[in-house]
Amino acid sequence: MTVETRVESDGRRRKVPEGPSRIPGWDIAYDHSNSGDPHIVIRQGEGAATRWAIACPWHRELSVVPTQNAERALRQRGRAAWCTGCAEGRPHG
């Protein structure tokens, strides 16, 4: 599988977003909603101004992270660390 990339305004090559997310103003960078640990990595903006977040596909909540790689460390702490709906045990669907 080939990943489509583009050079952004800061000169770095990044993956082209998969499309808009259900959260207004954010685009899907990586969709893992059908994995054993459902989550979606979303982004907002381009270049040096890019903001990253991890989103819960069940509760449509997000937690902004300082870098794309910071998402991984937050996710490894468990869903309750970044989704209040999951932390509170709210039903999803």
N, C-alpha and C positions, 0 to 999 in steps of 0.2 A: 504494500500500500504506500503510495506516495503522498507526502504531506505538502500541501501548497503553502508557500511562504512568500513574504514580500519584504522589501527593505523599507523601514519606516523612517519618520522624520529625524530620528536620532542616529540613523545610519545602521541600526541593528536589524538583522533578519529575524522576523517572527512569523509564526504560523498564522495564516489567514483565519479569522474567526469563522465558525461554522454557521453563524447567523445570530439573530437577536434572541435573547433569553426571555423568559416570562417576566423577568424583573425589568421594568422600563429603564432604558438608558444603558443597559449592559448587554454585551455580546458573549456568546458561548465560545470559549477557547477550547475546552475539552469537556466532552459529555460522557460521564461515567454513571449515568442514571440507571443503567441496566446491569451494573456490576454487583458483586457481593456486598460492596460498601458504597451504596449510591451517593454520588455527589457530582456537582458540576463546577468546573473552574470557569469563572467568568471574568471579563475584562471591560474596562471603560477607558476610552481615549486611545491615544497612539503616541509612540515615541517615549521620550523621557517623562511625559505626563500620564503614562498608562497606570491605571489603578487595577489591582487584582483582588479577587474575592473567591471564596468557596461558598457554594449555595446548596441548600437542601432541596432536592426536587420534590419532596413530600410536603414541606411546609412553606416553600418559597421564601425562605429566610437566607440572609447572607452574612458573612463575616469578612470584612475587608482585611487583607494582609499586605504587609509592606512590599513583598516581592512575590513573583509567581512561585518560587521554590518554597517560600514560607508556608504555602498552603499544605504541603506534604506534612510538615511537622505538626501543624494544627490538626490535621485529619488523623494523624497517628495517636493523638491524645484522646480520641474518641468523639463520636458525634455530639455528645452532650457538651463538649468544649466549644462548639461553634454553632449549634442550632438549639435555640431555646425551646422550640416545639418538641424536639426529641428529648431534651433534658427534662421537660415537664411531662413526658409520656403522652402527649396529645396524639390522637389518631391521625393517620395520614391517608391520603387518597384523593 
